[in-house]
Amino acid sequence: MAPPPAEIQKAEDALNDSGKVYTLVPSKHALADAAELKIDLAKNDFPLYVADRLAFANPNGGLQVC
């Protein structure tokens, strides 16, 4: 696989240096869709689908939608 663009590498390096840890958590709807499609998910598996937007939880409890 080719190395990421310099901007991506810089952002990844900054994130790694910050010590922050992000966890992807599937929504209940995504898990229900996976079950409906008979996708057997192991512990810590994350069903992946094409998404028009992503939402991330802010530390203050709000959402950041991208």
Wavefront OBJ file of the C-alpha trace (Angstrom):
o trace
v 0.000 0.000 0.000
v 1.298 3.470 -0.854
v 2.144 5.813 2.015
v -0.562 8.352 2.905
v -0.375 11.942 1.649
v 1.848 14.223 3.756
v -1.171 16.032 5.248
v -2.689 12.761 6.452
v 0.629 11.581 7.870
v 1.054 14.898 9.716
v -2.454 14.601 11.226
v -1.826 10.967 12.232
v 1.502 11.895 13.837
v -0.133 14.748 15.782
v -2.883 12.401 16.976
v -0.355 9.769 18.059
v 1.688 12.401 19.910
v -1.422 13.717 21.714
v -2.035 10.411 23.511
v -5.746 10.580 22.658
v -7.557 7.333 21.909
v -10.653 7.183 19.733
v -13.021 4.232 19.694
v -15.465 3.494 16.895
v -18.764 2.292 18.301
v -21.388 0.917 15.924
v -24.904 2.255 16.291
v -27.704 -0.068 17.335
v -29.136 0.403 13.853
v -25.862 -0.751 12.210
v -25.788 -3.819 14.446
v -29.423 -4.580 13.622
v -28.676 -4.227 9.892
v -25.741 -6.621 10.228
v -27.950 -9.136 12.046
v -30.629 -8.785 9.362
v -27.996 -9.523 6.718
v -26.858 -12.512 8.794
v -23.372 -11.055 9.262
v -21.724 -12.822 12.179
v -19.784 -10.200 14.124
v -17.166 -11.227 16.661
v -16.492 -9.148 19.760
v -15.094 -5.719 18.781
v -16.024 -6.232 15.119
v -17.467 -3.180 13.424
v -19.902 -3.523 10.515
v -18.821 -1.246 7.666
v -21.260 0.340 5.252
v -21.115 3.258 2.872
v -22.189 6.373 4.754
v -23.075 9.825 3.482
v -22.111 11.344 6.844
v -20.343 10.299 10.036
v -21.068 11.524 13.553
v -18.492 11.718 16.334
v -19.192 12.300 20.009
v -17.732 15.514 21.435
v -16.239 15.487 24.931
v -19.126 17.733 26.068
v -21.660 15.087 25.003
v -22.700 16.685 21.718
v -22.189 15.336 18.217
v -19.907 16.462 15.433
v -21.361 15.463 12.075
v -19.027 15.246 9.076
l 1 2 3 4 5 6 7 8 9 10 11 12 13 14 15 16 17 18 19 20 21 22 23 24 25 26 27 28 29 30 31 32 33 34 35 36 37 38 39 40 41 42 43 44 45 46 47 48 49 50 51 52 53 54 55 56 57 58 59 60 61 62 63 64 65 66
